[in-house]
Amino acid sequence: MIIIVHDIRSLHNVGSIFRNAAAFNIEKLYLTGFTETPPRKEIAKVALGAELLVDWVKAEISQAIDECRTAGYTVLGLETGDEAKDIGVIGVRKIALVLGNEVAGIDVETRRLLDGLVVIPMGKKQSLNVSVASGIAMYVLTKAQ
């Protein structure tokens, strides 16, 4: 599984995503858009060394998606909305998952490049912090593989 971290503004969220990625043996992280990269003390504070364990690269979003698709990955966005399918029942094995901005989500231009959207079913509140959502998504999707 590959994670594409797109336009994440909080360095603490980036660090947490690195930590989740290390915990779930994610193959690679693409850091795209204005997402910052290591080395940064704010990332390291939360990643606790995971930024040194996970393969990552800074890339343009379209390049990251193209590379994943060429390598045989289905590129899905983690997002809310009527068109998003339940993450627990998608039945896809080789996944590149796009995580979007904390406030705006995945922008319209990027959505057009995706193979589909997945959502984490929720109750009263319909959103989670991106780092929390990434951990849930990594667990569900790596467990299915």
SESE-616490 format. One record per residue: residue in three letters; residue number from 0; y, z, x negated of N, C-alpha, C, O, CB in turn; chain. Coordinates in nm, 2 decimals. Atoms other than C-alpha are relative to their C-alpha. Glycine has a CB too. Example, Ala and Ser with C-alpha at 12.3 -4.5 7.8 and 13.67 -1.06 7.14 Angstrom:
2
['ala',0,[-0.12,0.00,-0.09],[-0.45,0.78,-1.23],[0.12,0.00,-0.09],[0.12,0.07,-0.19],[0.00,0.12,0.10],'A'] ['ser',1,[-0.11,0.00,0.09],[-0.11,0.71,-1.37],[0.11,0.08,0.08],[0.22,0.09,0.03],[0.05,-0.14,-0.04],'A'] 
***
This chain:
145
['met',0,[-0.12,0.00,-0.08],[0.00,0.00,0.00],[0.12,0.00,-0.09],[0.13,0.06,-0.19],[0.00,0.12,0.10],'A'] ['ile',1,[-0.13,0.01,0.06],[0.35,-0.08,-0.11],[0.11,0.05,0.09],[0.10,0.03,0.21],[0.03,-0.15,-0.05],'A'] ['ile',2,[-0.12,-0.05,-0.08],[0.68,0.08,0.01],[0.12,-0.07,-0.06],[0.15,-0.07,-0.18],[0.01,0.16,-0.01],'A'] ['ile',3,[-0.13,0.06,0.03],[1.01,-0.10,0.02],[0.11,0.09,0.05],[0.12,0.11,0.17],[0.01,-0.15,0.05],'A'] ['val',4,[-0.10,-0.10,-0.04],[1.29,0.15,0.02],[0.14,-0.07,0.00],[0.20,-0.10,-0.11],[0.01,0.12,-0.10],'A'] ['his',5,[-0.11,0.08,-0.01],[1.59,-0.04,0.15],[0.13,0.07,0.06],[0.12,0.14,0.16],[-0.03,-0.12,0.10],'A'] ['asp',6,[-0.13,-0.06,-0.04],[1.95,0.09,0.17],[0.00,0.14,0.03],[0.06,0.19,0.13],[0.06,-0.08,0.12],'A'] ['ile',7,[0.00,-0.15,-0.02],[1.87,0.46,0.15],[0.11,0.06,-0.09],[0.12,0.04,-0.21],[-0.14,0.06,-0.05],'A'] ['arg',8,[-0.12,-0.05,0.07],[2.19,0.64,0.06],[-0.02,0.13,-0.07],[0.04,0.16,-0.17],[0.11,0.01,0.10],'A'] ['ser',9,[0.02,-0.13,0.06],[2.06,0.99,-0.01],[-0.09,0.00,-0.12],[-0.21,-0.04,-0.10],[-0.05,0.10,0.11],'A'] ['leu',10,[0.08,-0.01,0.12],[1.93,1.04,-0.36],[-0.12,0.10,0.02],[-0.22,0.09,-0.03],[0.08,0.04,-0.12],'A'] ['his',11,[0.11,-0.10,-0.03],[1.73,1.34,-0.23],[-0.11,-0.07,0.09],[-0.22,-0.04,0.07],[0.06,0.12,0.08],'A'] ['asn',12,[0.10,0.08,-0.08],[1.56,1.11,0.03],[-0.08,-0.09,-0.10],[-0.20,-0.10,-0.08],[0.07,-0.08,0.11],'A'] ['val',13,[0.07,0.09,0.10],[1.48,0.87,-0.26],[-0.10,0.08,-0.08],[-0.22,0.04,-0.09],[0.10,-0.07,-0.09],'A'] ['gly',14,[0.09,-0.09,0.08],[1.33,1.16,-0.46],[-0.12,0.04,0.08],[-0.23,0.04,0.03],[0.07,0.12,-0.05],'A'] ['ser',15,[0.10,-0.04,-0.09],[1.13,1.27,-0.16],[-0.10,-0.11,0.02],[-0.22,-0.09,0.03],[0.05,0.06,0.13],'A'] ['ile',16,[0.09,0.12,-0.02],[0.99,0.92,-0.10],[-0.08,-0.02,-0.13],[-0.20,-0.05,-0.11],[0.09,-0.13,0.03],'A'] ['phe',17,[0.08,0.01,0.13],[0.88,0.91,-0.47],[-0.11,0.10,0.01],[-0.22,0.07,-0.03],[0.09,0.02,-0.12],'A'] ['arg',18,[0.10,-0.11,0.00],[0.70,1.24,-0.42],[-0.11,-0.03,0.10],[-0.22,-0.01,0.07],[0.07,0.13,0.04],'A'] ['asn',19,[0.10,0.04,-0.10],[0.53,1.12,-0.10],[-0.09,-0.12,-0.06],[-0.21,-0.12,-0.04],[0.07,-0.05,0.13],'A'] ['ala',20,[0.07,0.12,0.05],[0.44,0.79,-0.28],[-0.11,0.05,-0.10],[-0.22,-0.01,-0.11],[0.09,-0.10,-0.06],'A'] ['ala',21,[0.10,-0.05,0.09],[0.27,0.99,-0.56],[-0.11,0.07,0.07],[-0.23,0.06,0.03],[0.07,0.09,-0.10],'A'] ['ala',22,[0.10,-0.08,-0.07],[0.09,1.21,-0.32],[-0.10,-0.09,0.07],[-0.22,-0.05,0.08],[0.06,0.09,0.11],'A'] ['phe',23,[0.09,0.09,-0.08],[-0.06,0.91,-0.13],[-0.04,-0.12,-0.08],[-0.09,-0.22,-0.03],[0.07,-0.04,0.13],'A'] ['asn',24,[0.04,0.11,0.10],[-0.13,0.69,-0.44],[0.05,-0.14,0.04],[-0.02,-0.24,0.04],[-0.15,-0.01,0.00],'A'] ['ile',25,[-0.07,0.13,-0.03],[0.12,0.42,-0.33],[0.00,-0.09,-0.13],[0.03,-0.04,-0.23],[0.14,0.02,0.06],'A'] ['glu',26,[0.01,0.10,0.11],[0.08,0.11,-0.55],[0.13,-0.02,-0.07],[0.14,-0.02,-0.19],[-0.06,-0.13,0.05],'A'] ['lys',27,[-0.13,0.03,0.06],[0.45,0.04,-0.60],[0.11,0.03,0.10],[0.09,0.02,0.22],[0.00,-0.15,-0.04],'A'] ['leu',28,[-0.12,-0.01,-0.08],[0.79,0.11,-0.47],[0.10,-0.11,-0.04],[0.12,-0.13,-0.16],[0.07,0.15,-0.02],'A'] ['tyr',29,[-0.12,0.09,0.02],[1.06,-0.16,-0.44],[0.12,0.08,0.05],[0.12,0.13,0.16],[-0.02,-0.14,0.07],'A'] ['leu',30,[-0.13,-0.06,-0.04],[1.41,-0.01,-0.44],[0.10,-0.11,0.02],[0.13,-0.18,-0.08],[0.05,0.11,-0.11],'A'] ['thr',31,[-0.08,0.12,-0.03],[1.63,-0.26,-0.27],[0.14,0.05,0.07],[0.16,0.16,0.11],[-0.07,-0.09,0.10],'A'] ['gly',32,[-0.13,-0.02,-0.06],[1.99,-0.29,-0.14],[0.07,0.10,-0.09],[0.07,0.09,-0.21],[-0.01,0.06,0.14],'A'] ['phe',33,[-0.08,-0.09,0.08],[2.21,0.00,-0.24],[-0.08,0.13,-0.03],[-0.02,0.23,-0.08],[0.13,0.04,0.07],'A'] ['thr',34,[0.08,-0.11,0.04],[1.92,0.24,-0.29],[0.01,0.02,-0.15],[-0.01,-0.07,-0.23],[-0.15,-0.02,0.04],'A'] ['glu',35,[-0.01,-0.04,0.15],[1.97,0.42,-0.63],[-0.13,0.01,-0.06],[-0.23,0.02,0.00],[0.08,0.13,-0.02],'A'] ['thr',36,[0.13,0.00,0.08],[1.71,0.42,-0.90],[0.00,0.12,-0.10],[0.11,0.17,-0.14],[-0.02,-0.13,-0.07],'A'] ['pro',37,[0.01,-0.10,0.11],[1.59,0.68,-1.15],[0.05,-0.07,-0.13],[0.05,-0.19,-0.14],[-0.15,0.05,-0.02],'A'] ['pro',38,[0.00,-0.14,0.00],[1.69,0.83,-1.38],[0.13,0.05,0.07],[0.24,0.01,0.03],[-0.01,0.06,-0.14],'A'] ['arg',39,[-0.11,-0.07,-0.06],[1.92,1.04,-1.16],[-0.04,0.14,0.02],[-0.15,0.17,0.07],[0.05,-0.07,0.14],'A'] ['lys',40,[0.04,-0.14,-0.02],[1.92,1.42,-1.15],[-0.03,0.04,0.14],[-0.12,0.12,0.17],[0.11,0.09,-0.06],'A'] ['glu',41,[0.02,-0.03,-0.14],[1.94,1.42,-0.77],[-0.14,-0.05,0.04],[-0.20,0.02,0.13],[0.11,-0.06,0.08],'A'] ['ile',42,[0.13,0.05,-0.03],[1.63,1.21,-0.75],[-0.11,0.09,-0.06],[-0.21,0.13,0.00],[-0.02,-0.15,-0.05],'A'] ['ala',43,[0.10,-0.08,0.08],[1.44,1.41,-1.02],[-0.01,0.14,0.06],[-0.12,0.19,0.06],[0.05,0.01,-0.14],'A'] ['lys',44,[0.00,-0.14,-0.05],[1.53,1.74,-0.85],[-0.10,0.01,0.12],[-0.17,0.11,0.13],[0.14,0.04,0.06],'A'] ['val',45,[0.09,0.00,-0.11],[1.33,1.65,-0.54],[-0.14,-0.07,-0.03],[-0.24,-0.03,0.02],[0.06,-0.08,0.12],'A'] ['ala',46,[0.12,0.07,0.03],[1.07,1.41,-0.69],[-0.09,0.08,-0.09],[-0.21,0.06,-0.08],[0.03,-0.13,-0.08],'A'] ['leu',47,[0.08,-0.09,0.08],[0.95,1.68,-0.93],[-0.10,-0.08,-0.09],[-0.21,-0.04,-0.11],[-0.08,0.09,0.08],'A'] ['gly',48,[0.08,0.08,0.09],[0.82,1.42,-1.18],[-0.07,-0.12,0.06],[-0.12,-0.20,-0.01],[-0.10,0.09,-0.06],'A'] ['ala',49,[0.07,0.12,-0.07],[0.68,1.17,-0.92],[0.07,-0.13,-0.04],[0.00,-0.23,-0.04],[0.01,0.02,0.15],'A'] ['glu',50,[-0.07,0.12,0.04],[0.95,0.92,-1.03],[-0.06,-0.06,-0.13],[-0.04,-0.17,-0.17],[0.15,0.03,-0.02],'A'] ['leu',51,[0.07,0.04,0.12],[0.75,0.91,-1.36],[-0.14,-0.05,0.02],[-0.20,-0.11,-0.07],[0.01,0.11,-0.11],'A'] ['leu',52,[0.14,0.03,-0.03],[0.42,0.86,-1.19],[-0.03,-0.13,0.08],[-0.13,-0.19,0.08],[-0.07,0.12,0.07],'A'] ['val',53,[0.01,0.12,-0.10],[0.49,0.58,-0.94],[0.07,-0.12,-0.06],[0.18,-0.11,-0.11],[0.06,0.04,0.13],'A'] ['asp',54,[-0.06,0.13,0.04],[0.54,0.22,-1.04],[0.11,-0.04,0.09],[0.09,-0.04,0.21],[-0.11,-0.11,-0.01],'A'] ['trp',55,[-0.11,0.04,-0.08],[0.88,0.11,-0.92],[0.08,-0.11,-0.06],[0.08,-0.13,-0.19],[0.09,0.12,0.04],'A'] ['val',56,[-0.09,0.10,0.05],[1.12,-0.18,-0.95],[0.12,-0.02,0.09],[0.11,0.01,0.21],[-0.08,-0.14,-0.01],'A'] ['lys',57,[-0.12,0.03,-0.08],[1.48,-0.26,-0.84],[-0.01,-0.15,0.03],[-0.03,-0.23,-0.07],[0.13,0.04,-0.08],'A'] ['ala',58,[0.00,0.14,-0.04],[1.49,-0.59,-0.65],[0.09,-0.03,0.12],[0.13,0.07,0.19],[-0.15,-0.04,0.03],'A'] ['glu',59,[-0.06,0.04,-0.12],[1.66,-0.78,-0.38],[-0.10,0.01,0.11],[-0.22,-0.01,0.09],[0.06,-0.15,-0.01],'A'] ['ile',60,[0.09,-0.02,-0.11],[1.51,-0.72,-0.04],[-0.08,-0.13,0.03],[-0.21,-0.12,0.05],[0.07,0.04,0.13],'A'] ['ser',61,[0.08,0.12,-0.02],[1.41,-1.09,0.01],[-0.10,-0.02,-0.11],[-0.21,-0.07,-0.08],[0.10,-0.12,0.02],'A'] ['gln',62,[0.09,0.02,0.11],[1.25,-1.10,-0.33],[-0.12,0.09,0.01],[-0.23,0.05,0.00],[0.07,0.03,-0.14],'A'] ['ala',63,[0.11,-0.10,-0.02],[1.05,-0.78,-0.26],[-0.09,-0.05,0.11],[-0.22,-0.04,0.09],[0.06,0.14,0.03],'A'] ['ile',64,[0.08,0.05,-0.11],[0.93,-0.92,0.07],[-0.08,-0.12,-0.04],[-0.20,-0.13,-0.01],[0.09,-0.03,0.13],'A'] ['asp',65,[0.07,0.13,0.05],[0.84,-1.26,-0.08],[-0.11,0.04,-0.09],[-0.22,-0.02,-0.08],[0.10,-0.09,-0.06],'A'] ['glu',66,[0.11,-0.04,0.09],[0.64,-1.09,-0.36],[-0.11,0.06,0.07],[-0.23,0.04,0.04],[0.06,0.09,-0.11],'A'] ['cys',67,[0.11,-0.07,-0.08],[0.45,-0.87,-0.12],[-0.08,-0.10,0.08],[-0.20,-0.10,0.08],[0.06,0.11,0.09],'A'] ['arg',68,[0.07,0.09,-0.08],[0.37,-1.15,0.11],[-0.09,-0.10,-0.08],[-0.20,-0.13,-0.04],[0.10,-0.08,0.09],'A'] ['thr',69,[0.08,0.09,0.09],[0.26,-1.38,-0.17],[-0.12,0.07,-0.05],[-0.23,0.00,-0.08],[0.09,-0.05,-0.12],'A'] ['ala',70,[0.11,-0.08,0.05],[0.03,-1.10,-0.29],[-0.10,0.03,0.12],[-0.20,0.10,0.10],[0.05,0.13,-0.07],'A'] ['gly',71,[0.09,-0.02,-0.11],[-0.13,-1.10,0.06],[0.03,0.12,0.09],[-0.06,0.16,0.17],[-0.14,0.01,-0.05],'A'] ['tyr',72,[-0.04,-0.12,-0.08],[0.05,-0.80,0.21],[0.06,-0.04,0.13],[0.14,-0.14,0.14],[0.09,0.09,-0.07],'A'] ['thr',73,[-0.07,0.01,-0.13],[0.16,-0.78,0.58],[0.12,0.09,-0.02],[0.11,0.21,-0.05],[-0.09,0.04,0.12],'A'] ['val',74,[-0.12,-0.07,0.02],[0.52,-0.67,0.57],[0.05,0.05,0.13],[0.10,-0.03,0.22],[0.11,-0.09,-0.07],'A'] ['leu',75,[-0.04,-0.07,-0.13],[0.61,-0.42,0.84],[0.12,0.09,-0.03],[0.13,0.15,-0.13],[-0.12,0.08,0.06],'A'] ['gly',76,[-0.11,-0.09,0.00],[0.92,-0.22,0.91],[-0.03,0.13,0.08],[-0.09,0.12,0.19],[0.13,-0.06,0.05],'A'] ['leu',77,[0.02,-0.13,-0.07],[0.91,0.15,1.01],[0.13,0.02,0.08],[0.24,0.04,0.02],[-0.03,0.12,-0.09],'A'] ['glu',78,[-0.13,0.00,-0.08],[1.16,0.15,1.30],[-0.04,0.04,0.15],[-0.15,0.03,0.19],[0.06,-0.14,0.00],'A'] ['thr',79,[0.01,-0.03,-0.14],[1.21,0.26,1.66],[0.03,-0.13,0.08],[0.08,-0.22,0.02],[0.09,0.12,0.05],'A'] ['gly',80,[-0.03,0.11,-0.08],[1.24,0.02,1.95],[-0.12,-0.05,0.08],[-0.24,-0.02,0.04],[0.05,-0.12,-0.08],'A'] ['asp',81,[0.11,0.04,-0.09],[1.04,-0.15,2.22],[-0.10,-0.10,-0.06],[-0.21,-0.10,-0.03],[0.07,-0.07,0.12],'A'] ['glu',82,[0.09,0.09,0.06],[0.90,-0.42,2.00],[-0.09,0.06,-0.11],[-0.18,-0.01,-0.16],[0.09,-0.11,-0.07],'A'] ['ala',83,[0.08,-0.07,0.10],[0.76,-0.17,1.75],[-0.14,0.05,0.06],[-0.14,0.10,0.17],[0.07,0.12,-0.06],'A'] ['lys',84,[0.14,-0.04,-0.04],[0.38,-0.10,1.77],[-0.03,0.14,-0.06],[0.02,0.17,-0.16],[-0.10,-0.11,-0.04],'A'] ['asp',85,[0.05,-0.13,0.04],[0.22,0.24,1.74],[-0.06,-0.01,-0.14],[-0.16,-0.09,-0.16],[-0.10,0.06,0.10],'A'] ['ile',86,[0.05,0.01,0.13],[0.16,0.30,1.37],[-0.14,0.03,-0.02],[-0.21,-0.01,-0.11],[0.09,0.09,-0.09],'A'] ['gly',87,[0.13,-0.04,0.00],[-0.17,0.45,1.44],[-0.11,-0.10,0.04],[-0.23,-0.08,0.02],[-0.02,0.12,0.08],'A'] ['val',88,[0.10,0.09,-0.05],[-0.33,0.15,1.59],[0.03,-0.15,-0.04],[-0.01,-0.24,0.03],[0.00,0.00,0.15],'A'] ['ile',89,[-0.04,0.13,0.04],[-0.20,-0.15,1.40],[-0.11,-0.08,-0.06],[-0.11,-0.21,-0.05],[0.11,0.00,-0.10],'A'] ['gly',90,[0.12,0.07,0.05],[-0.53,-0.24,1.23],[0.02,-0.09,-0.11],[-0.06,-0.19,-0.13],[-0.06,-0.07,0.11],'A'] ['val',91,[-0.02,0.08,0.12],[-0.38,-0.40,0.92],[-0.03,0.08,-0.12],[0.00,0.20,-0.13],[0.15,-0.05,0.00],'A'] ['arg',92,[0.04,-0.07,0.12],[-0.52,-0.32,0.58],[0.10,0.00,-0.11],[0.13,0.11,-0.17],[-0.13,-0.05,-0.05],'A'] ['lys',93,[-0.09,0.02,0.12],[-0.29,-0.45,0.31],[0.15,0.00,0.05],[0.19,-0.11,0.09],[-0.04,-0.13,-0.08],'A'] ['ile',94,[-0.13,-0.01,-0.06],[0.06,-0.33,0.41],[0.11,0.03,-0.11],[0.09,0.11,-0.20],[0.00,0.12,0.10],'A'] ['ala',95,[-0.12,-0.03,0.07],[0.40,-0.34,0.25],[0.10,0.06,0.11],[0.13,-0.02,0.21],[0.07,-0.12,-0.07],'A'] ['leu',96,[-0.08,-0.07,-0.11],[0.62,-0.09,0.46],[0.14,0.01,-0.04],[0.17,0.06,-0.15],[-0.06,0.13,0.03],'A'] ['val',97,[-0.15,0.00,0.03],[1.00,-0.13,0.47],[0.05,0.13,0.07],[0.03,0.15,0.19],[0.07,-0.12,0.05],'A'] ['leu',98,[-0.08,-0.12,-0.06],[1.20,0.20,0.52],[0.14,-0.04,-0.01],[0.20,-0.09,-0.11],[-0.03,0.13,-0.09],'A'] ['gly',99,[-0.14,0.04,-0.01],[1.56,0.14,0.63],[0.09,0.12,-0.01],[0.05,0.24,-0.03],[0.02,-0.06,0.13],'A'] ['asn',100,[-0.11,-0.09,0.01],[1.89,0.32,0.62],[-0.01,0.12,0.09],[-0.06,0.11,0.20],[0.13,-0.07,0.02],'A'] ['glu',101,[0.01,-0.12,-0.08],[1.91,0.68,0.74],[0.07,0.00,0.13],[0.03,0.06,0.23],[0.05,0.11,-0.08],'A'] ['val',102,[-0.08,0.00,-0.12],[2.17,0.60,1.00],[-0.02,-0.13,0.08],[-0.05,-0.12,0.20],[0.15,0.01,-0.03],'A'] ['ala',103,[0.00,0.13,-0.06],[2.15,0.23,1.08],[-0.14,-0.06,0.02],[-0.16,-0.15,0.09],[0.08,-0.10,-0.07],'A'] ['gly',104,[0.13,0.06,-0.01],[1.78,0.17,1.03],[-0.01,-0.13,-0.09],[0.06,-0.14,-0.18],[-0.05,-0.02,0.14],'A'] ['ile',105,[0.02,0.13,0.07],[1.66,-0.17,0.91],[0.09,-0.10,0.06],[0.09,-0.13,0.18],[-0.15,-0.05,0.01],'A'] ['asp',106,[-0.10,0.10,-0.05],[1.94,-0.43,0.94],[-0.07,-0.12,0.06],[-0.18,-0.15,0.03],[0.09,-0.04,-0.12],'A'] ['val',107,[0.05,0.11,-0.08],[1.90,-0.73,1.16],[-0.05,-0.12,-0.10],[-0.15,-0.18,-0.07],[0.11,-0.06,0.09],'A'] ['glu',108,[0.04,0.11,0.09],[1.88,-0.98,0.86],[-0.14,0.03,-0.06],[-0.22,-0.06,-0.07],[0.11,-0.02,-0.11],'A'] ['thr',109,[0.13,-0.04,0.05],[1.59,-0.78,0.71],[-0.11,-0.01,0.10],[-0.22,-0.05,0.07],[0.01,0.14,-0.06],'A'] ['arg',110,[0.10,0.00,-0.11],[1.41,-0.75,1.04],[-0.05,-0.14,0.02],[-0.17,-0.16,0.05],[0.06,0.05,0.13],'A'] ['arg',111,[0.05,0.14,-0.01],[1.40,-1.13,1.06],[-0.10,-0.04,-0.10],[-0.18,-0.14,-0.08],[0.12,-0.09,0.00],'A'] ['leu',112,[0.10,0.04,0.11],[1.20,-1.14,0.74],[-0.13,0.07,0.01],[-0.23,0.04,-0.06],[0.07,0.04,-0.13],'A'] ['leu',113,[0.12,-0.09,-0.01],[0.94,-0.89,0.86],[-0.11,-0.07,0.09],[-0.08,-0.16,0.17],[0.03,0.13,0.05],'A'] ['asp',114,[0.12,0.05,-0.08],[0.59,-0.96,1.01],[0.00,0.08,0.13],[-0.07,0.04,0.22],[-0.13,0.01,-0.08],'A'] ['gly',115,[0.00,-0.09,-0.12],[0.65,-0.68,1.26],[0.06,0.13,-0.03],[0.10,0.16,-0.14],[-0.14,0.01,0.06],'A'] ['leu',116,[-0.06,-0.13,0.01],[0.77,-0.33,1.33],[-0.11,0.10,0.05],[-0.19,0.07,0.14],[0.13,0.02,0.08],'A'] ['val',117,[0.09,-0.11,-0.05],[0.57,0.00,1.36],[0.09,0.12,0.02],[0.20,0.14,-0.04],[-0.11,0.03,-0.11],'A'] ['val',118,[-0.07,-0.12,-0.04],[0.68,0.33,1.51],[-0.09,0.12,0.00],[-0.21,0.10,0.02],[0.07,-0.02,0.14],'A'] ['ile',119,[0.07,-0.13,-0.01],[0.57,0.69,1.48],[0.03,0.05,0.14],[0.15,0.08,0.17],[0.04,0.10,-0.11],'A'] ['pro',120,[-0.03,-0.05,-0.13],[0.53,0.80,1.84],[0.05,0.15,0.00],[0.00,0.23,-0.08],[-0.13,0.00,0.09],'A'] ['met',121,[-0.07,-0.13,0.01],[0.75,1.10,1.91],[0.02,0.06,0.14],[0.01,-0.02,0.24],[0.13,0.00,-0.07],'A'] ['gly',122,[-0.03,-0.07,-0.13],[0.84,1.35,2.19],[0.14,-0.01,0.03],[0.20,-0.12,0.06],[-0.05,0.14,-0.01],'A'] ['lys',123,[-0.14,-0.01,-0.05],[1.19,1.47,2.28],[0.10,-0.07,-0.09],[0.19,-0.13,-0.04],[0.03,0.14,0.02],'A'] ['lys',124,[-0.09,0.06,0.09],[1.36,1.36,1.97],[-0.06,-0.13,-0.05],[-0.18,-0.13,-0.09],[0.04,0.09,-0.12],'A'] ['gln',125,[0.05,0.13,0.04],[1.32,0.99,1.88],[0.02,-0.05,-0.14],[0.02,-0.17,-0.16],[0.05,-0.10,0.10],'A'] ['ser',126,[-0.02,0.04,0.14],[1.40,0.99,1.51],[-0.04,0.12,-0.09],[-0.03,0.24,-0.05],[0.14,-0.04,-0.02],'A'] ['leu',127,[0.03,-0.10,0.11],[1.30,1.17,1.19],[0.08,-0.04,-0.12],[0.12,-0.15,-0.13],[-0.15,0.00,-0.03],'A'] ['asn',128,[-0.05,0.03,0.13],[1.45,1.20,0.85],[-0.09,-0.11,-0.07],[-0.21,-0.10,-0.05],[0.02,0.12,-0.09],'A'] ['val',129,[0.07,0.11,0.06],[1.35,0.89,0.65],[-0.11,0.05,-0.10],[-0.22,-0.01,-0.11],[0.09,-0.10,-0.07],'A'] ['ser',130,[0.10,-0.04,0.09],[1.17,1.09,0.39],[-0.12,0.07,0.07],[-0.23,0.06,0.03],[0.06,0.11,-0.10],'A'] ['val',131,[0.11,-0.06,-0.08],[0.97,1.29,0.65],[-0.08,-0.11,0.07],[-0.20,-0.11,0.06],[0.06,0.09,0.11],'A'] ['ala',132,[0.07,0.11,-0.07],[0.89,0.97,0.84],[-0.09,-0.08,-0.10],[-0.20,-0.13,-0.07],[0.10,-0.10,0.07],'A'] ['ser',133,[0.08,0.08,0.10],[0.78,0.80,0.51],[-0.13,0.07,-0.03],[-0.23,0.01,-0.05],[0.08,-0.02,-0.13],'A'] ['gly',134,[0.12,-0.07,0.02],[0.53,1.08,0.45],[-0.10,-0.01,0.11],[-0.22,-0.03,0.08],[0.04,0.15,-0.02],'A'] ['ile',135,[0.09,0.02,-0.11],[0.38,1.06,0.79],[-0.06,-0.14,0.00],[-0.18,-0.16,0.01],[0.08,0.02,0.14],'A'] ['ala',136,[0.05,0.14,0.00],[0.36,0.68,0.77],[-0.10,-0.03,-0.12],[-0.20,-0.09,-0.10],[0.12,-0.10,-0.02],'A'] ['met',137,[0.09,0.02,0.12],[0.20,0.69,0.42],[-0.14,0.06,0.03],[-0.24,0.01,0.00],[0.06,0.06,-0.13],'A'] ['tyr',138,[0.13,-0.07,-0.04],[-0.06,0.94,0.55],[-0.08,-0.09,0.09],[-0.20,-0.11,0.07],[0.03,0.14,0.05],'A'] ['val',139,[0.07,0.08,-0.11],[-0.15,0.74,0.86],[-0.05,-0.13,-0.06],[-0.16,-0.17,-0.03],[0.10,-0.03,0.12],'A'] ['leu',140,[0.04,0.14,0.04],[-0.16,0.40,0.69],[-0.10,0.00,-0.12],[-0.18,-0.09,-0.13],[0.13,-0.08,-0.04],'A'] ['thr',141,[0.10,-0.01,0.11],[-0.35,0.51,0.37],[-0.13,0.06,0.05],[-0.23,0.02,0.00],[0.06,0.09,-0.11],'A'] ['lys',142,[0.13,-0.05,-0.06],[-0.60,0.70,0.58],[-0.08,-0.11,0.07],[-0.20,-0.11,0.07],[0.04,0.12,0.11],'A'] ['ala',143,[0.06,0.11,-0.07],[-0.67,0.39,0.78],[-0.07,-0.10,-0.10],[-0.15,-0.18,-0.06],[0.10,-0.08,0.08],'A'] ['gln',144,[0.05,0.10,0.09],[-0.75,0.19,0.46],[-0.13,0.04,-0.06],[-0.18,-0.04,-0.15],[0.10,-0.02,-0.11],'A'] 
***
